Amino acid sequence: MPLIVTLDGPAGAGKSTLARHLAQQLGWTYLDTGAMYRAVTWAAMDRGVDIGDATALGALARSLRLALLPGPDGARVEADGRDITEAIRSAAVTGRVSAVAAVAEVRDAMVAEQRRIGEAADLVAEGRDMGTVVFPDAPLKVYVTASPGVRAERRAAELARAGRMVDVRALEQELVARDALDSGREVAPLRPASDARHLLTDGEDVQTLLGKLLGWVGEIR
Ligand code: DC
């Protein structure tokens, strides 16, 4: 049985950085499930599928050939053979992805794919419902959080590195609004698993947090 570590939490809490580094250190597969929902959103926009049409979105999610390949900065994402690694991070996709991720048919398709991946390899799985829905039996579940201000600062720095300047306050409001959508939805809302360990990342550097995570992994191995 492959080992699975789940990292859930809101946007900008530091999940991606931690999950990526942890997977690298352990030599395990890194599964970025947010990228999967982003890929479906991108494909819907690319093909003119109505974001409000749950049936059409479900059909699209089931038929899309998604590939998450190891890349220099996390996973490289391909949909039907097209590299969409950068396209899925656009503001247009980010603005629509919460609505797409709230569609039960889309989630069913993604969850099935995520479990398939989890059967094949030791995994660090990052998302919103990894510990609660997708891998409820994972031996280590971590809920990663940070205060909204810190999360907005991190997102702004990330966007600045990509050449996009943004208003941090506006970003903070967007993050809080997206959290409300992700935690308030009916299907697989964002919340910690009852047996999750909590990791608050405010003011902590990556190496310290990674040390803590590696310690926890040591306990389950
Ligand atoms: O982590 P991210 O920002 O790339 O996630 C994109 C969106 O997908 C976000 O609105 C939450 C949603 N998501 C989800 O509903 N379930 C997951 N397992 C991962 C992401």
Residues whose N, C-alpha, C, O or C-beta is under 5 A from the ligand:
A	BS01	DC	A11 T33 G34 A35 Y37 V97 S98 A101 E126 G127 R128 D129 D182
